[in-house]
Amino acid sequence: MPVVLHMEPRTPPMSWKEFCTSKPAYSIAIDGYVSTATLFDEEGPRLNLNHHEDCDRLATRATCAQALMYARQGLADGFRLPNGRVQMDVFANDCDQDVCTAYFVLDQCPLAEMVFNPRLNRLVHAEDMMDSTAGAYPFPIDAQILRELAWVFQPYTNFRLSGGLARRDSHEFESIVRDVLLRIKEHIVSGGHEIDLSIAYDVIGGGDGWEMVREYGAQARTAMFARGTKAFVSVQDRPDGTKTYSVGRMSPLIRSFRIPQILTALNQAEGCVGTDMWGGGNTIGGSPRVSGSRLAPDEVARIINERIAHTRGILS
């Protein structure tokens, strides 16, 4: 069953219309490659699996969980060529945990179709909960599943913390996906391994109800939320002098830290045009994927604090 990964980290998120007109039939976009909610084009067929834009993050499955549901509800039949072979051209511009798990499900569709598959079910469920909540799902910080996830996704987390994402190198991104796929397979077949969580981070700023942080440990966000942080901005330097920012909150119930409005304000300050811009959902978002952000941390903090003050004025 040919399932081909097209890793394009330098391609900004595109519209559904652009995807349908520029990509061949039997194409699948995953996890933000197309910047809109999950959609299916029966005439293609073409499929977009996403939980970033145009959706309620807590009410929407992560991309990997959507992929698993589609696999068990006839995905292979829907992407079967007239000659009987299954064809999926999978497009991604990131290599994070959700992308890796979603691609594993698509690549191993016959395995994923098996409903009684406890280790795969458990892995996808845990990644779904963690990704949908920006790492804020209240698993106990000493839970075995978190140590297992830490081992499975270690190639990606090491790559992210080393600054590798900023290089936007397609070969490096695809290599990370392949390495994680091998670990997912080992985890499912034999239980894999587990490692201790790495939770170090520094608070470098913030404001009323939120913290700006630098992450040093791969599971720093799990520790942040366990220690009572409700909303955060994480900053990472890029080699070209720009920054990568992640903006997150536990849930939409953190009403003063309204991520869609914050992202809009940051886009206005950045002067972003086109599709490479600050974006995301209602619990997690970030700076432009390809170009990064030219805004300094102090400027980002000022803009966010102004938005929070405005929102608190509305709520009071």
C-alpha positions in Angstrom: 0.0 0.0 0.0 1.9 3.1 -1.2 1.7 5.8 1.5 4.1 8.6 0.5 5.1 11.3 2.9 5.7 14.8 1.4 7.5 16.8 4.1 7.5 20.5 3.2 8.6 22.5 6.3 9.1 25.6 4.1 5.6 25.6 2.8 3.3 28.0 4.8 -0.2 26.7 5.7 -2.5 26.9 2.7 -6.2 27.2 2.1 -8.4 24.1 1.4 -9.1 25.5 -2.1 -5.4 25.9 -2.8 -4.8 22.4 -1.6 -7.5 20.9 -3.8 -6.3 22.7 -6.9 -2.6 22.2 -6.4 -2.3 18.6 -5.1 -3.3 15.5 -6.9 -6.2 13.2 -6.1 -5.6 10.8 -3.2 -3.8 13.5 -1.2 -4.1 14.0 2.6 -3.0 17.1 4.5 -2.3 16.7 8.2 -2.0 18.9 11.3 -2.0 22.4 9.9 -0.6 21.9 6.4 -4.1 23.3 5.4 -5.3 26.0 7.7 -8.9 25.1 8.2 -10.9 22.4 10.0 -11.1 18.8 8.8 -12.6 18.4 5.4 -13.1 15.6 2.9 -13.4 16.1 -0.9 -15.3 13.0 -2.3 -14.5 13.9 -5.9 -10.7 13.8 -5.3 -10.6 12.1 -3.0 -8.7 14.5 -0.8 -8.7 14.8 3.0 -7.6 17.4 5.5 -7.0 16.2 9.0 -6.5 19.2 11.4 -7.5 20.5 14.9 -5.8 23.9 14.8 -7.9 26.3 12.9 -11.7 26.8 12.8 -12.5 24.4 15.6 -13.1 24.2 19.4 -9.8 22.5 20.5 -11.2 20.6 23.4 -14.2 19.3 21.4 -12.0 18.2 18.5 -9.8 15.2 18.3 -6.1 15.7 17.7 -5.0 14.9 14.2 -3.7 11.4 15.1 -7.0 10.5 16.7 -8.9 11.7 13.7 -6.6 9.6 11.5 -7.3 6.5 13.7 -11.1 7.1 13.4 -10.9 7.5 9.6 -8.7 4.3 9.3 -11.3 2.3 11.2 -14.2 3.8 9.3 -13.0 2.9 5.8 -10.1 5.2 4.9 -8.3 2.6 2.8 -11.5 1.9 0.7 -12.0 5.6 0.2 -8.4 6.0 -1.1 -8.4 2.9 -3.3 -7.4 3.3 -7.0 -9.4 1.7 -9.8 -6.8 -1.1 -9.9 -7.5 -2.0 -6.3 -4.3 -0.5 -4.8 -4.5 2.0 -2.0 -2.8 5.4 -2.6 -2.2 8.2 0.0 0.0 11.2 -0.7 0.4 12.7 2.8 1.5 16.4 3.1 3.0 17.9 6.3 5.0 20.9 7.2 5.9 19.9 10.8 7.3 16.8 12.5 5.8 17.0 16.0 4.3 14.3 18.1 0.9 14.6 16.5 2.2 14.6 13.0 4.4 11.5 13.7 1.5 9.6 15.3 -1.0 10.5 12.5 1.5 9.5 9.8 2.1 6.2 11.6 -1.6 5.5 11.6 -1.9 6.3 7.9 1.3 4.4 6.9 0.2 1.4 8.9 -3.5 1.5 8.1 -4.1 -2.3 8.1 -2.6 -2.4 11.6 -4.6 0.7 12.7 -7.8 -0.9 11.5 -7.6 -3.5 14.2 -9.9 -2.1 16.9 -8.5 -4.5 19.6 -5.0 -3.0 19.6 -4.5 -1.9 23.3 -1.1 -0.3 23.0 -1.9 1.7 19.9 -5.2 2.8 21.4 -3.5 3.9 24.6 -0.7 5.7 22.8 -3.1 7.6 20.5 -5.5 8.5 23.4 -2.6 9.9 25.5 -1.2 11.9 22.6 -4.7 13.1 21.7 -5.2 14.4 25.3 -1.8 16.0 25.6 -1.8 17.6 22.2 -5.3 19.0 22.4 -4.5 20.7 25.7 -1.0 22.0 24.9 0.4 19.5 27.4 -2.1 20.5 30.2 -4.0 17.3 30.5 -3.9 16.3 34.2 -2.0 13.0 33.9 -0.1 12.6 37.2 3.4 13.9 36.5 4.8 10.5 37.6 2.4 8.5 35.3 4.0 5.6 33.4 2.3 6.6 30.1 4.2 10.0 30.3 7.5 8.2 30.6 6.6 6.0 27.7 5.6 9.0 25.5 8.8 10.7 26.5 10.8 7.7 25.0 8.6 7.4 21.9 8.9 11.0 21.0 12.5 11.6 22.2 13.9 12.1 18.6 11.5 15.0 18.1 11.8 16.6 21.5 15.6 16.6 21.3 15.4 18.0 17.8 13.0 20.8 18.9 15.1 21.8 22.0 18.3 21.8 20.0 16.8 24.4 17.6 16.5 22.0 14.7 13.0 23.1 13.8 14.2 26.6 12.8 16.4 25.1 10.0 13.2 24.0 8.2 15.2 21.2 6.4 12.8 18.7 4.8 15.3 15.9 5.1 15.9 16.5 8.8 12.1 16.7 9.4 11.4 13.5 7.5 14.3 11.7 9.3 12.6 12.7 12.7 9.3 11.2 11.5 11.0 8.0 10.4 12.9 7.7 13.7 9.7 8.2 15.8 7.8 5.7 13.6 10.3 3.0 14.5 9.8 3.8 18.2 6.0 3.7 17.9 6.2 0.3 16.2 8.5 -1.0 18.9 6.2 0.4 21.6 3.2 -1.3 20.0 4.9 -4.6 19.4 6.9 -5.1 22.6 6.0 -2.2 24.9 9.1 -0.2 24.0 11.0 1.7 26.7 10.4 4.6 29.1 12.6 7.4 30.3 12.3 10.0 33.1 10.7 13.3 32.2 12.9 16.3 31.6 10.9 19.2 33.1 13.4 22.1 33.4 12.3 25.6 32.4 12.9 29.2 33.4 10.2 31.9 33.9 11.6 35.0 32.1 8.5 37.3 32.2 4.8 37.3 31.8 1.9 39.1 33.4 -1.4 38.7 35.2 -2.3 35.0 35.1 0.4 33.9 32.6 4.1 33.2 32.3 6.7 33.7 29.6 9.2 30.8 29.7 12.2 29.3 28.1 11.9 25.5 28.0 15.0 23.3 28.5 13.2 20.0 29.2 11.1 18.2 26.7 8.2 17.9 29.1 8.5 21.3 30.7 4.9 22.2 29.9 3.6 19.2 31.8 5.5 20.5 34.8 4.3 24.0 34.3 0.7 23.1 34.4 1.2 20.6 37.2 2.6 23.5 39.2 -0.4 25.7 38.6 0.4 27.7 35.4 -2.8 28.3 33.5 -1.4 30.1 30.4 2.1 30.5 29.0 4.2 31.8 26.1 7.3 29.8 25.3 10.2 31.5 23.4 13.0 29.9 21.5 15.8 31.7 19.6 16.4 30.9 15.9 19.8 31.0 14.2 18.7 34.0 12.0 17.9 36.1 15.0 14.1 35.6 14.8 12.1 33.8 17.5 9.8 30.9 17.7 6.9 31.5 20.1 4.2 29.0 21.4 1.2 30.5 23.1 -1.0 28.2 25.2 -3.6 27.9 27.9 -5.2 25.0 29.7 -8.6 25.5 28.1 -11.0 28.2 26.7 -12.2 28.5 30.3 -9.1 30.6 31.0 -11.2 33.5 29.8 -8.8 36.4 30.2 -6.1 34.8 28.0 -8.0 34.7 24.7 -5.6 33.1 22.3 -7.4 34.0 19.0 -7.5 37.7 20.0 -3.9 37.6 21.1 -2.8 36.0 17.8 -4.7 38.7 15.9 -2.9 41.5 17.9 0.5 39.9 17.3 -0.2 39.6 13.6 -1.0 43.2 13.5 2.2 44.1 15.3 4.2 41.8 13.1 2.6 43.1 9.9 2.1 39.5 8.7 0.5 39.0 5.3 -0.4 35.9 3.4 -0.6 32.5 5.2 2.8 32.4 7.0 1.5 34.2 10.1 0.7 33.8 13.8 -2.0 31.2 14.0 -3.5 28.2 15.8 -6.6 27.2 17.7 -8.4 28.4 20.8 -6.0 26.7 23.3 -2.6 26.7 21.5 -1.0 28.8 18.8 2.3 30.3 17.7 4.4 32.4 15.6 4.7 32.0 11.8 5.9 28.4 11.1 8.3 29.2 8.3 9.7 32.8 8.9 9.4 33.0 12.7 8.8 36.2 14.5 10.8 39.4 14.6 9.1 40.6 17.8 11.2 40.7 20.9 9.9 38.9 24.0 9.3 42.2 25.8 7.2 43.4 22.9 5.2 40.2 22.8 4.6 40.5 26.6 3.5 44.1 26.2 1.0 43.2 23.5 -0.4 40.3 25.4 -0.8 42.3 28.6 -2.6 45.0 26.8 -5.0 42.4 25.4 -5.5 40.9 28.8 -6.3 44.3 30.3 -8.8 45.0 27.5 -10.4 41.6 28.0 -10.6 42.0 31.8 -12.3 45.3 31.2 -14.9 43.6 29.1 -15.4 40.8 31.6 -15.7 43.1 34.7 
